[in-house]
């Protein structure tokens, strides 16, 4: 779901017509998308640290109670 939201943001930014932009504009867009992806990876590391113990506990109890 998050990936689709990010994709939609970049499509809207490009006017939803990526085939009508010139190569310089495409390169700039690519750089922005790469930077956003790197930020997302960094954010995911913190999330994984917080979520992993919870998920391990839930899985060790057959998916939780109820």
N, CA, C and O atoms as a Tripos MOL2 file, in Angstrom:
@<TRIPOS>MOLECULE
protein
  264   263    66     0     0
PROTEIN
NO_CHARGES

@<TRIPOS>ATOM
      1 N           0.8250   -1.1880    0.0000 N.3       1 UNK1
      2 CA          0.0000    0.0000    0.0000 C.3       1 UNK1
      3 C           0.8730    1.2570    0.0000 C.2       1 UNK1
      4 O           0.6120    2.2030   -0.7430 O.2       1 UNK1
      5 N           1.9080    1.2590    0.8360 N.am      2 UNK2
      6 CA          2.8000    2.4160    0.9000 C.3       2 UNK2
      7 C           3.4750    2.6240   -0.4390 C.2       2 UNK2
      8 O           3.5770    3.7560   -0.9130 O.2       2 UNK2
      9 N           3.9400    1.5430   -1.0600 N.am      3 UNK3
     10 CA          4.6140    1.6660   -2.3420 C.3       3 UNK3
     11 C           3.6980    2.2620   -3.3950 C.2       3 UNK3
     12 O           4.1450    3.0590   -4.2190 O.2       3 UNK3
     13 N           2.4320    1.8930   -3.3820 N.am      4 UNK4
     14 CA          1.4900    2.4340   -4.3490 C.3       4 UNK4
     15 C           1.2920    3.9300   -4.1180 C.2       4 UNK4
     16 O           1.1770    4.6950   -5.0760 O.2       4 UNK4
     17 N           1.2520    4.3480   -2.8640 N.am      5 UNK5
     18 CA          1.0750    5.7640   -2.5490 C.3       5 UNK5
     19 C           2.2590    6.5670   -3.0610 C.2       5 UNK5
     20 O           2.0720    7.6220   -3.6670 O.2       5 UNK5
     21 N           3.4680    6.0900   -2.8280 N.am      6 UNK6
     22 CA          4.6690    6.7750   -3.3040 C.3       6 UNK6
     23 C           4.6610    6.8240   -4.8220 C.2       6 UNK6
     24 O           4.9880    7.8530   -5.4130 O.2       6 UNK6
     25 N           4.2910    5.7260   -5.4540 N.am      7 UNK7
     26 CA          4.2240    5.6860   -6.9200 C.3       7 UNK7
     27 C           3.2320    6.7210   -7.4300 C.2       7 UNK7
     28 O           3.5090    7.4190   -8.4060 O.2       7 UNK7
     29 N           2.0890    6.8240   -6.7840 N.am      8 UNK8
     30 CA          1.0720    7.7810   -7.2160 C.3       8 UNK8
     31 C           1.5630    9.2120   -7.0650 C.2       8 UNK8
     32 O           1.2570   10.0540   -7.9100 O.2       8 UNK8
     33 N           2.3170    9.5090   -6.0100 N.am      9 UNK9
     34 CA          2.8600   10.8530   -5.8160 C.3       9 UNK9
     35 C           3.7750   11.2150   -6.9780 C.2       9 UNK9
     36 O           3.6730   12.3120   -7.5270 O.2       9 UNK9
     37 N           4.6580   10.3150   -7.3530 N.am     10 UNK10
     38 CA          5.5830   10.6130   -8.4490 C.3      10 UNK10
     39 C           4.8590   10.6740   -9.7960 C.2      10 UNK10
     40 O           5.2220   11.4760  -10.6570 O.2      10 UNK10
     41 N           3.8540    9.8470   -9.9820 N.am     11 UNK11
     42 CA          3.0880    9.9150  -11.2370 C.3      11 UNK11
     43 C           2.3590   11.2460  -11.3410 C.2      11 UNK11
     44 O           2.3080   11.8470  -12.4140 O.2      11 UNK11
     45 N           1.7980   11.7070  -10.2360 N.am     12 UNK12
     46 CA          1.0980   12.9890  -10.2490 C.3      12 UNK12
     47 C           2.0910   14.1170  -10.5190 C.2      12 UNK12
     48 O           1.7920   15.0470  -11.2680 O.2      12 UNK12
     49 N           3.2630   14.0320   -9.9110 N.am     13 UNK13
     50 CA          4.3020   15.0490  -10.1140 C.3      13 UNK13
     51 C           4.7080   15.1320  -11.5850 C.2      13 UNK13
     52 O           4.9870   16.2130  -12.1030 O.2      13 UNK13
     53 N           4.7360   13.9760  -12.2490 N.am     14 UNK14
     54 CA          5.1120   13.9430  -13.6660 C.3      14 UNK14
     55 C           3.9470   14.2780  -14.5760 C.2      14 UNK14
     56 O           4.0970   14.2730  -15.7970 O.2      14 UNK14
     57 N           2.7960   14.5660  -14.0070 N.am     15 UNK15
     58 CA          1.6180   14.8260  -14.8160 C.3      15 UNK15
     59 C           1.0060   13.5430  -15.3460 C.2      15 UNK15
     60 O           0.2020   13.5740  -16.2790 O.2      15 UNK15
     61 N           1.3820   12.4070  -14.7560 N.am     16 UNK16
     62 CA          0.8770   11.0870  -15.1270 C.3      16 UNK16
     63 C           1.1140   10.7530  -16.5930 C.2      16 UNK16
     64 O           0.4130    9.9160  -17.1610 O.2      16 UNK16
     65 N           2.1010   11.4060  -17.2100 N.am     17 UNK17
     66 CA          2.4480   11.1200  -18.6010 C.3      17 UNK17
     67 C           3.9660   11.0250  -18.7350 C.2      17 UNK17
     68 O           4.5930   11.8850  -19.3540 O.2      17 UNK17
     69 N           4.5550    9.9770  -18.1530 N.am     18 UNK18
     70 CA          6.0200    9.8690  -18.1780 C.3      18 UNK18
     71 C           6.6140    9.7770  -19.5790 C.2      18 UNK18
     72 O           7.7960   10.0730  -19.7580 O.2      18 UNK18
     73 N           5.8330    9.3760  -20.5710 N.am     19 UNK19
     74 CA          6.3680    9.2300  -21.9260 C.3      19 UNK19
     75 C           6.4530   10.5590  -22.6740 C.2      19 UNK19
     76 O           6.9500   10.6010  -23.8000 O.2      19 UNK19
     77 N           5.9720   11.6500  -22.0610 N.am     20 UNK20
     78 CA          5.9860   12.9430  -22.7450 C.3      20 UNK20
     79 C           7.0370   13.8950  -22.1840 C.2      20 UNK20
     80 O           7.0500   15.0710  -22.5490 O.2      20 UNK20
     81 N           7.9160   13.4180  -21.3100 N.am     21 UNK21
     82 CA          8.9350   14.2960  -20.7290 C.3      21 UNK21
     83 C          10.2680   14.0830  -21.4220 C.2      21 UNK21
     84 O          10.5320   13.0220  -21.9870 O.2      21 UNK21
     85 N          11.1040   15.1130  -21.3680 N.am     22 UNK22
     86 CA         12.4240   14.9920  -21.9920 C.3      22 UNK22
     87 C          13.3800   14.2600  -21.0560 C.2      22 UNK22
     88 O          13.0680   14.0470  -19.8840 O.2      22 UNK22
     89 N          14.5340   13.8800  -21.5720 N.am     23 UNK23
     90 CA         15.4670   13.0580  -20.8070 C.3      23 UNK23
     91 C          16.0170   13.7810  -19.5690 C.2      23 UNK23
     92 O          16.2430   13.1440  -18.5400 O.2      23 UNK23
     93 N          16.2350   15.0920  -19.6540 N.am     24 UNK24
     94 CA         16.7550   15.8360  -18.4910 C.3      24 UNK24
     95 C          15.7300   15.8390  -17.3600 C.2      24 UNK24
     96 O          16.0880   15.6540  -16.1970 O.2      24 UNK24
     97 N          14.4760   16.0440  -17.6910 N.am     25 UNK25
     98 CA         13.4140   16.0270  -16.6890 C.3      25 UNK25
     99 C          13.2640   14.6290  -16.1050 C.2      25 UNK25
    100 O          13.0580   14.4710  -14.9010 O.2      25 UNK25
    101 N          13.3660   13.6160  -16.9610 N.am     26 UNK26
    102 CA         13.2850   12.2360  -16.4910 C.3      26 UNK26
    103 C          14.4250   11.9180  -15.5320 C.2      26 UNK26
    104 O          14.2170   11.2460  -14.5220 O.2      26 UNK26
    105 N          15.6210   12.3930  -15.8400 N.am     27 UNK27
    106 CA         16.7780   12.1540  -14.9780 C.3      27 UNK27
    107 C          16.5820   12.8170  -13.6190 C.2      27 UNK27
    108 O          16.9080   12.2280  -12.5890 O.2      27 UNK27
    109 N          16.0500   14.0390  -13.6110 N.am     28 UNK28
    110 CA         15.7770   14.7260  -12.3460 C.3      28 UNK28
    111 C          14.7290   13.9600  -11.5410 C.2      28 UNK28
    112 O          14.8590   13.8090  -10.3260 O.2      28 UNK28
    113 N          13.7100   13.4890  -12.2110 N.am     29 UNK29
    114 CA         12.6800   12.7010  -11.5380 C.3      29 UNK29
    115 C          13.2430   11.4190  -10.9690 C.2      29 UNK29
    116 O          12.8920   11.0140   -9.8610 O.2      29 UNK29
    117 N          14.1120   10.7840  -11.7230 N.am     30 UNK30
    118 CA         14.7530    9.5570  -11.2600 C.3      30 UNK30
    119 C          15.5560    9.8190   -9.9990 C.2      30 UNK30
    120 O          15.4970    9.0380   -9.0500 O.2      30 UNK30
    121 N          16.3020   10.9070   -9.9830 N.am     31 UNK31
    122 CA         17.0950   11.2420   -8.7950 C.3      31 UNK31
    123 C          16.1960   11.4670   -7.5840 C.2      31 UNK31
    124 O          16.5270   11.0220   -6.4850 O.2      31 UNK31
    125 N          15.0620   12.1510   -7.7650 N.am     32 UNK32
    126 CA         14.1190   12.3680   -6.6500 C.3      32 UNK32
    127 C          13.5450   11.0370   -6.1670 C.2      32 UNK32
    128 O          13.3910   10.8280   -4.9640 O.2      32 UNK32
    129 N          13.2330   10.1500   -7.0860 N.am     33 UNK33
    130 CA         12.6910    8.8440   -6.7040 C.3      33 UNK33
    131 C          13.7290    8.0120   -5.9540 C.2      33 UNK33
    132 O          13.3940    7.3170   -4.9950 O.2      33 UNK33
    133 N          14.9870    8.0820   -6.3880 N.am     34 UNK34
    134 CA         16.0530    7.3570   -5.7000 C.3      34 UNK34
    135 C          16.2160    7.8900   -4.2850 C.2      34 UNK34
    136 O          16.3330    7.1080   -3.3410 O.2      34 UNK34
    137 N          16.2250    9.2030   -4.1260 N.am     35 UNK35
    138 CA         16.3570    9.7980   -2.7940 C.3      35 UNK35
    139 C          15.1830    9.3960   -1.8970 C.2      35 UNK35
    140 O          15.3820    9.0980   -0.7200 O.2      35 UNK35
    141 N          13.9860    9.3860   -2.4310 N.am     36 UNK36
    142 CA         12.8110    8.9810   -1.6550 C.3      36 UNK36
    143 C          12.9300    7.5110   -1.2480 C.2      36 UNK36
    144 O          12.5800    7.1500   -0.1250 O.2      36 UNK36
    145 N          13.4180    6.6720   -2.1450 N.am     37 UNK37
    146 CA         13.5870    5.2520   -1.8370 C.3      37 UNK37
    147 C          14.6290    5.0480   -0.7470 C.2      37 UNK37
    148 O          14.4440    4.2120    0.1370 O.2      37 UNK37
    149 N          15.7250    5.8030   -0.8010 N.am     38 UNK38
    150 CA         16.7540    5.6870    0.2290 C.3      38 UNK38
    151 C          16.2280    6.1250    1.5870 C.2      38 UNK38
    152 O          16.5310    5.4970    2.6020 O.2      38 UNK38
    153 N          15.4470    7.1930    1.6140 N.am     39 UNK39
    154 CA         14.8360    7.6390    2.8780 C.3      39 UNK39
    155 C          13.8860    6.5670    3.4110 C.2      39 UNK39
    156 O          13.8350    6.3150    4.6150 O.2      39 UNK39
    157 N          13.1400    5.9430    2.5090 N.am     40 UNK40
    158 CA         12.2100    4.8930    2.9080 C.3      40 UNK40
    159 C          12.9600    3.7060    3.5040 C.2      40 UNK40
    160 O          12.5090    3.1180    4.4870 O.2      40 UNK40
    161 N          14.0990    3.3510    2.9160 N.am     41 UNK41
    162 CA         14.9040    2.2570    3.4610 C.3      41 UNK41
    163 C          15.4030    2.5840    4.8580 C.2      41 UNK41
    164 O          15.3750    1.7320    5.7460 O.2      41 UNK41
    165 N          15.8600    3.8160    5.0560 N.am     42 UNK42
    166 CA         16.3210    4.2230    6.3820 C.3      42 UNK42
    167 C          15.1880    4.1580    7.3940 C.2      42 UNK42
    168 O          15.3820    3.6820    8.5130 O.2      42 UNK42
    169 N          14.0260    4.6260    7.0180 N.am     43 UNK43
    170 CA         12.8590    4.6020    7.8970 C.3      43 UNK43
    171 C          12.4900    3.1550    8.2280 C.2      43 UNK43
    172 O          12.1370    2.8470    9.3660 O.2      43 UNK43
    173 N          12.5690    2.2900    7.2570 N.am     44 UNK44
    174 CA         12.2160    0.8910    7.4540 C.3      44 UNK44
    175 C          13.0930    0.1950    8.4710 C.2      44 UNK44
    176 O          12.6350   -0.7170    9.1590 O.2      44 UNK44
    177 N          14.3420    0.6050    8.5780 N.am     45 UNK45
    178 CA         15.2510    0.0000    9.5550 C.3      45 UNK45
    179 C          14.7460    0.2400   10.9700 C.2      45 UNK45
    180 O          14.7510   -0.6760   11.7930 O.2      45 UNK45
    181 N          14.3120    1.4520   11.2600 N.am     46 UNK46
    182 CA         13.7720    1.7650   12.5840 C.3      46 UNK46
    183 C          12.4820    0.9900   12.8340 C.2      46 UNK46
    184 O          12.2630    0.4730   13.9300 O.2      46 UNK46
    185 N          11.6390    0.9140   11.8240 N.am     47 UNK47
    186 CA         10.3880    0.1770   11.9530 C.3      47 UNK47
    187 C          10.6670   -1.3000   12.2300 C.2      47 UNK47
    188 O          10.0220   -1.9110   13.0820 O.2      47 UNK47
    189 N          11.6230   -1.8620   11.5120 N.am     48 UNK48
    190 CA         11.9340   -3.2810   11.6980 C.3      48 UNK48
    191 C          12.4030   -3.5490   13.1260 C.2      48 UNK48
    192 O          12.0170   -4.5490   13.7300 O.2      48 UNK48
    193 N          13.2330   -2.6560   13.6650 N.am     49 UNK49
    194 CA         13.7140   -2.8260   15.0450 C.3      49 UNK49
    195 C          12.5540   -2.8610   16.0280 C.2      49 UNK49
    196 O          12.5610   -3.6440   16.9780 O.2      49 UNK49
    197 N          11.5630   -2.0160   15.8010 N.am     50 UNK50
    198 CA         10.4130   -1.9530   16.7060 C.3      50 UNK50
    199 C           9.4300   -3.0960   16.4780 C.2      50 UNK50
    200 O           8.8700   -3.6300   17.4350 O.2      50 UNK50
    201 N           9.2200   -3.4690   15.2400 N.am     51 UNK51
    202 CA          8.1970   -4.4620   14.9150 C.3      51 UNK51
    203 C           8.6680   -5.8970   15.1080 C.2      51 UNK51
    204 O           7.8520   -6.7700   15.4040 O.2      51 UNK51
    205 N           9.9570   -6.1660   14.9480 N.am     52 UNK52
    206 CA         10.4560   -7.5390   14.9940 C.3      52 UNK52
    207 C          10.1290   -8.2520   16.3020 C.2      52 UNK52
    208 O           9.6210   -9.3720   16.2550 O.2      52 UNK52
    209 N          10.3960   -7.6580   17.4730 N.am     53 UNK53
    210 CA         10.0540   -8.3580   18.7170 C.3      53 UNK53
    211 C           8.5510   -8.6350   18.8390 C.2      53 UNK53
    212 O           8.1460   -9.6970   19.3110 O.2      53 UNK53
    213 N           7.7470   -7.6900   18.4190 N.am     54 UNK54
    214 CA          6.2990   -7.8780   18.4610 C.3      54 UNK54
    215 C           5.8790   -9.0370   17.5710 C.2      54 UNK54
    216 O           5.0970   -9.8910   17.9890 O.2      54 UNK54
    217 N           6.3890   -9.0720   16.3530 N.am     55 UNK55
    218 CA          6.0280  -10.1380   15.4100 C.3      55 UNK55
    219 C           6.5210  -11.4970   15.9040 C.2      55 UNK55
    220 O           5.8070  -12.4920   15.7820 O.2      55 UNK55
    221 N           7.7350  -11.5520   16.4630 N.am     56 UNK56
    222 CA          8.2520  -12.8200   16.9770 C.3      56 UNK56
    223 C           7.3730  -13.3250   18.1150 C.2      56 UNK56
    224 O           7.0770  -14.5180   18.1940 O.2      56 UNK56
    225 N           6.9560  -12.4170   18.9980 N.am     57 UNK57
    226 CA          6.0880  -12.8030   20.1030 C.3      57 UNK57
    227 C           4.7490  -13.3030   19.5760 C.2      57 UNK57
    228 O           4.2320  -14.3160   20.0460 O.2      57 UNK57
    229 N           4.1900  -12.5950   18.6060 N.am     58 UNK58
    230 CA          2.9110  -12.9950   18.0530 C.3      58 UNK58
    231 C           3.0100  -14.3600   17.3730 C.2      58 UNK58
    232 O           2.1310  -15.2050   17.5430 O.2      58 UNK58
    233 N           4.0700  -14.5740   16.6110 N.am     59 UNK59
    234 CA          4.2360  -15.8420   15.9100 C.3      59 UNK59
    235 C           4.4950  -17.0040   16.8690 C.2      59 UNK59
    236 O           4.0860  -18.1350   16.6080 O.2      59 UNK59
    237 N           5.1740  -16.7180   17.9760 N.am     60 UNK60
    238 CA          5.4670  -17.7810   18.9410 C.3      60 UNK60
    239 C           4.2240  -18.1870   19.7190 C.2      60 UNK60
    240 O           4.2260  -19.2260   20.3800 O.2      60 UNK60
    241 N           3.1710  -17.3940   19.6540 N.am     61 UNK61
    242 CA          1.9080  -17.7010   20.3230 C.3      61 UNK61
    243 C           0.8340  -18.0680   19.2960 C.2      61 UNK61
    244 O          -0.3420  -17.7540   19.4790 O.2      61 UNK61
    245 N           1.2420  -18.7220   18.2360 N.am     62 UNK62
    246 CA          0.3060  -19.1600   17.1880 C.3      62 UNK62
    247 C          -0.5540  -18.0370   16.6400 C.2      62 UNK62
    248 O          -1.7490  -18.2200   16.4050 O.2      62 UNK62
    249 N           0.0540  -16.8690   16.4360 N.am     63 UNK63
    250 CA         -0.6740  -15.7710   15.8130 C.3      63 UNK63
    251 C          -1.4150  -14.8700   16.7730 C.2      63 UNK63
    252 O          -2.1530  -13.9860   16.3370 O.2      63 UNK63
    253 N          -1.2420  -15.0650   18.0530 N.am     64 UNK64
    254 CA         -1.9160  -14.2000   19.0150 C.3      64 UNK64
    255 C          -3.1510  -14.8400   19.6100 C.2      64 UNK64
    256 O          -3.4710  -15.9980   19.3410 O.2      64 UNK64
    257 N          -3.8240  -14.0710   20.4110 N.am     65 UNK65
    258 CA         -5.0130  -14.5680   21.0880 C.3      65 UNK65
    259 C          -6.2480  -13.9110   20.5050 C.2      65 UNK65
    260 O          -6.4090  -12.6950   20.6170 O.2      65 UNK65
    261 N          -7.1020  -14.6700   19.8990 N.am     66 UNK66
    262 CA         -8.3570  -14.1560   19.3880 C.3      66 UNK66
    263 C          -8.2100  -13.5150   18.0850 C.2      66 UNK66
    264 O          -9.1910  -13.0290   17.5220 O.2      66 UNK66
@<TRIPOS>BOND
     1     1     2 1
     2     2     3 1
     3     3     4 2
     4     3     5 am
     5     5     6 1
     6     6     7 1
     7     7     8 2
     8     7     9 am
     9     9    10 1
    10    10    11 1
    11    11    12 2
    12    11    13 am
    13    13    14 1
    14    14    15 1
    15    15    16 2
    16    15    17 am
    17    17    18 1
    18    18    19 1
    19    19    20 2
    20    19    21 am
    21    21    22 1
    22    22    23 1
    23    23    24 2
    24    23    25 am
    25    25    26 1
    26    26    27 1
    27    27    28 2
    28    27    29 am
    29    29    30 1
    30    30    31 1
    31    31    32 2
    32    31    33 am
    33    33    34 1
    34    34    35 1
    35    35    36 2
    36    35    37 am
    37    37    38 1
    38    38    39 1
    39    39    40 2
    40    39    41 am
    41    41    42 1
    42    42    43 1
    43    43    44 2
    44    43    45 am
    45    45    46 1
    46    46    47 1
    47    47    48 2
    48    47    49 am
    49    49    50 1
    50    50    51 1
    51    51    52 2
    52    51    53 am
    53    53    54 1
    54    54    55 1
    55    55    56 2
    56    55    57 am
    57    57    58 1
    58    58    59 1
    59    59    60 2
    60    59    61 am
    61    61    62 1
    62    62    63 1
    63    63    64 2
    64    63    65 am
    65    65    66 1
    66    66    67 1
    67    67    68 2
    68    67    69 am
    69    69    70 1
    70    70    71 1
    71    71    72 2
    72    71    73 am
    73    73    74 1
    74    74    75 1
    75    75    76 2
    76    75    77 am
    77    77    78 1
    78    78    79 1
    79    79    80 2
    80    79    81 am
    81    81    82 1
    82    82    83 1
    83    83    84 2
    84    83    85 am
    85    85    86 1
    86    86    87 1
    87    87    88 2
    88    87    89 am
    89    89    90 1
    90    90    91 1
    91    91    92 2
    92    91    93 am
    93    93    94 1
    94    94    95 1
    95    95    96 2
    96    95    97 am
    97    97    98 1
    98    98    99 1
    99    99   100 2
   100    99   101 am
   101   101   102 1
   102   102   103 1
   103   103   104 2
   104   103   105 am
   105   105   106 1
   106   106   107 1
   107   107   108 2
   108   107   109 am
   109   109   110 1
   110   110   111 1
   111   111   112 2
   112   111   113 am
   113   113   114 1
   114   114   115 1
   115   115   116 2
   116   115   117 am
   117   117   118 1
   118   118   119 1
   119   119   120 2
   120   119   121 am
   121   121   122 1
   122   122   123 1
   123   123   124 2
   124   123   125 am
   125   125   126 1
   126   126   127 1
   127   127   128 2
   128   127   129 am
   129   129   130 1
   130   130   131 1
   131   131   132 2
   132   131   133 am
   133   133   134 1
   134   134   135 1
   135   135   136 2
   136   135   137 am
   137   137   138 1
   138   138   139 1
   139   139   140 2
   140   139   141 am
   141   141   142 1
   142   142   143 1
   143   143   144 2
   144   143   145 am
   145   145   146 1
   146   146   147 1
   147   147   148 2
   148   147   149 am
   149   149   150 1
   150   150   151 1
   151   151   152 2
   152   151   153 am
   153   153   154 1
   154   154   155 1
   155   155   156 2
   156   155   157 am
   157   157   158 1
   158   158   159 1
   159   159   160 2
   160   159   161 am
   161   161   162 1
   162   162   163 1
   163   163   164 2
   164   163   165 am
   165   165   166 1
   166   166   167 1
   167   167   168 2
   168   167   169 am
   169   169   170 1
   170   170   171 1
   171   171   172 2
   172   171   173 am
   173   173   174 1
   174   174   175 1
   175   175   176 2
   176   175   177 am
   177   177   178 1
   178   178   179 1
   179   179   180 2
   180   179   181 am
   181   181   182 1
   182   182   183 1
   183   183   184 2
   184   183   185 am
   185   185   186 1
   186   186   187 1
   187   187   188 2
   188   187   189 am
   189   189   190 1
   190   190   191 1
   191   191   192 2
   192   191   193 am
   193   193   194 1
   194   194   195 1
   195   195   196 2
   196   195   197 am
   197   197   198 1
   198   198   199 1
   199   199   200 2
   200   199   201 am
   201   201   202 1
   202   202   203 1
   203   203   204 2
   204   203   205 am
   205   205   206 1
   206   206   207 1
   207   207   208 2
   208   207   209 am
   209   209   210 1
   210   210   211 1
   211   211   212 2
   212   211   213 am
   213   213   214 1
   214   214   215 1
   215   215   216 2
   216   215   217 am
   217   217   218 1
   218   218   219 1
   219   219   220 2
   220   219   221 am
   221   221   222 1
   222   222   223 1
   223   223   224 2
   224   223   225 am
   225   225   226 1
   226   226   227 1
   227   227   228 2
   228   227   229 am
   229   229   230 1
   230   230   231 1
   231   231   232 2
   232   231   233 am
   233   233   234 1
   234   234   235 1
   235   235   236 2
   236   235   237 am
   237   237   238 1
   238   238   239 1
   239   239   240 2
   240   239   241 am
   241   241   242 1
   242   242   243 1
   243   243   244 2
   244   243   245 am
   245   245   246 1
   246   246   247 1
   247   247   248 2
   248   247   249 am
   249   249   250 1
   250   250   251 1
   251   251   252 2
   252   251   253 am
   253   253   254 1
   254   254   255 1
   255   255   256 2
   256   255   257 am
   257   257   258 1
   258   258   259 1
   259   259   260 2
   260   259   261 am
   261   261   262 1
   262   262   263 1
   263   263   264 2
@<TRIPOS>SUBSTRUCTURE
     1 UNK1         2 RESIDUE 1 A UNK
     2 UNK2         6 RESIDUE 1 A UNK
     3 UNK3        10 RESIDUE 1 A UNK
     4 UNK4        14 RESIDUE 1 A UNK
     5 UNK5        18 RESIDUE 1 A UNK
     6 UNK6        22 RESIDUE 1 A UNK
     7 UNK7        26 RESIDUE 1 A UNK
     8 UNK8        30 RESIDUE 1 A UNK
     9 UNK9        34 RESIDUE 1 A UNK
    10 UNK10       38 RESIDUE 1 A UNK
    11 UNK11       42 RESIDUE 1 A UNK
    12 UNK12       46 RESIDUE 1 A UNK
    13 UNK13       50 RESIDUE 1 A UNK
    14 UNK14       54 RESIDUE 1 A UNK
    15 UNK15       58 RESIDUE 1 A UNK
    16 UNK16       62 RESIDUE 1 A UNK
    17 UNK17       66 RESIDUE 1 A UNK
    18 UNK18       70 RESIDUE 1 A UNK
    19 UNK19       74 RESIDUE 1 A UNK
    20 UNK20       78 RESIDUE 1 A UNK
    21 UNK21       82 RESIDUE 1 A UNK
    22 UNK22       86 RESIDUE 1 A UNK
    23 UNK23       90 RESIDUE 1 A UNK
    24 UNK24       94 RESIDUE 1 A UNK
    25 UNK25       98 RESIDUE 1 A UNK
    26 UNK26      102 RESIDUE 1 A UNK
    27 UNK27      106 RESIDUE 1 A UNK
    28 UNK28      110 RESIDUE 1 A UNK
    29 UNK29      114 RESIDUE 1 A UNK
    30 UNK30      118 RESIDUE 1 A UNK
    31 UNK31      122 RESIDUE 1 A UNK
    32 UNK32      126 RESIDUE 1 A UNK
    33 UNK33      130 RESIDUE 1 A UNK
    34 UNK34      134 RESIDUE 1 A UNK
    35 UNK35      138 RESIDUE 1 A UNK
    36 UNK36      142 RESIDUE 1 A UNK
    37 UNK37      146 RESIDUE 1 A UNK
    38 UNK38      150 RESIDUE 1 A UNK
    39 UNK39      154 RESIDUE 1 A UNK
    40 UNK40      158 RESIDUE 1 A UNK
    41 UNK41      162 RESIDUE 1 A UNK
    42 UNK42      166 RESIDUE 1 A UNK
    43 UNK43      170 RESIDUE 1 A UNK
    44 UNK44      174 RESIDUE 1 A UNK
    45 UNK45      178 RESIDUE 1 A UNK
    46 UNK46      182 RESIDUE 1 A UNK
    47 UNK47      186 RESIDUE 1 A UNK
    48 UNK48      190 RESIDUE 1 A UNK
    49 UNK49      194 RESIDUE 1 A UNK
    50 UNK50      198 RESIDUE 1 A UNK
    51 UNK51      202 RESIDUE 1 A UNK
    52 UNK52      206 RESIDUE 1 A UNK
    53 UNK53      210 RESIDUE 1 A UNK
    54 UNK54      214 RESIDUE 1 A UNK
    55 UNK55      218 RESIDUE 1 A UNK
    56 UNK56      222 RESIDUE 1 A UNK
    57 UNK57      226 RESIDUE 1 A UNK
    58 UNK58      230 RESIDUE 1 A UNK
    59 UNK59      234 RESIDUE 1 A UNK
    60 UNK60      238 RESIDUE 1 A UNK
    61 UNK61      242 RESIDUE 1 A UNK
    62 UNK62      246 RESIDUE 1 A UNK
    63 UNK63      250 RESIDUE 1 A UNK
    64 UNK64      254 RESIDUE 1 A UNK
    65 UNK65      258 RESIDUE 1 A UNK
    66 UNK66      262 RESIDUE 1 A UNK
